Amino acid sequence: MFNSIESYLKALKSALKEADPALAQDALWDAEAHLSSELSALREVNPQISEAEALAQIIPAFGAPEEVAEAYREREILVAAALRPTQQAPQGMPDAPLEPWPSFFGVLKTPKVFTSLLYLVMALPVGIFFFTWAVTGISLSLGLFVLIIGIPFTLAFLGSVRMLALAEGRLVEALLDVRMPRRPSLLPEGKGWMERLKNLLGDRHTWTSLLYLILQLPMGILSFTAVITGLSLSLGFMATPVVALFAGMPSVMLWDGNEARHPILLIALVAVLGFFLLIGVLHMALALGRFQGLLAKHMLVQK
């Protein structure tokens, strides 16, 4: 028997303690939304009904916490198996191992490498936006806090931080293949502005999301610079034979400083070096993508 929605959510969270935190966040949000909606519907018919009495009518149809937790775990396995039919353990489960690292040349046929490249290239403009939003919001919140408008503005800003965290999570899941929440984190409720602000300020997820937005700028600069520099060098080296064919044989400075004209063998070696450098850049992109996914998983999922 549950006396409140909050007690049901605590029991559901306990039942999902071994599940992926992102899965637990989705399940808790869905349960809170459903129970609140059903409770409101019952109170429209019978305004005097207590929350405990209403839950006694709602829960048998919705399911006990253990039943709901098991249903979510089974659905996660089915979805993961459908998306990754060759994978032994679904990535959405906490004990699932990381995908095997591809072989040196196998990286060329790994789709996740190229989606990671796309994410890393996008990291700079996204990081600039996140950093600007976070710093501007912090500055205005502190400046306006002494005024009446300061409290609702701070609430709106912190709420936007949590929504941006959800949007970033969806991008991470789409491009980096890391299970992230598909529902917002439960927003702490309060009876008034001050209580709601206190709940938001006391929620760890608010601050980890804000810190993540700020860190995205240096991370974006590092990722963008590394990827663009690596791709430019490798593709430039690989294009040397094409340049030599259509623009005339270039002069290439050898290690001893002597000029050698028409060094066909040396041009071929430069192109081969560019190819191997490209393979190295792809491995680097995969490593950076995995690190970014682990960082997002740690900071953007409500514990």
C-alpha positions, 0 to 999 in steps of 0.5 A: 500500500502506497500513501503517495506518488513519491513513495511509489517512485522510491519503491520503483527506483529501488527496484531499478537499482541494478538497471542502467541509470538512464533506463531508471530515469525514463521509467521514473518519469513515465510512472510519475506522469501516469500516476499524476494524470490518473490521480487528477482524473480521479479527483475530478470525479471525487475531489475528497478522495485521498492520494492513498485511496486513489493509488489503491485504484490506480496501481493494480492496473499500472503495476507494482514497482517490481512488475514495472521495473521488470517490464522496462528491463525486458523492453530494453533488452528487446530494443537493444537486440533489435538495434544490435542483432550481433551484440551479445549483451545490450548496451543499455544494461549496466553490465554490458561490456564496451564494444570490441575495439576494431582492428587497425584497418577495421576502423574503416568499416565501423559506422560508429567511427564516422558518427563520432567524427560528426559529433566531434566536429559539431562539438565546437559550435555546440560547446560555444552555445552551451558555454555562452548560455551557462555563463550568461544565465549564471551572471544574470541569475546572480545579478537579478537575485536581489530583485523579485524577478530574480527567483523565477528567472533563476528557476527558468534558467536552471530548468533550461539547463536540465532541458539542454542536458536532455537534448545533449543526451539525445545527440550523444545517444544518436551519434555516440551510441551510448544509452542516455535518458529519453525522458527529462529528469524528475523536476523537484516540485514545491508549493512556492517559488522559494521551495521549488528553487530550494529543491532545484538548488539541492538537486545534484543533477542540476549542478552536474548538468550545468558543469557539463555545459561549461566543460563543453567549450574546452572539450569542443575546442580540443576535439574540433582542433584534433580532428580537423588538424588530423584530417587536414594533414592526412588528406593533404598527404594522400592528395599529393599524387593527385596534385603532382599529376595535375599541377606538375611534380612538386619539389620535396625537401628531403631530410638532409635538406637537399632538393629532389625534383620529381621524387615519384617514390617519395610522393608515393611514400607521402601518400601512404603516410597520409593513409596511415595517418588517416587510420590513426585519426579515425582511431583517435576519433573513436577514442574521443567519442567513447570518452565523451560518451562516458562523460555524458553518461556520468554527468547528465543522467540523474542518479 
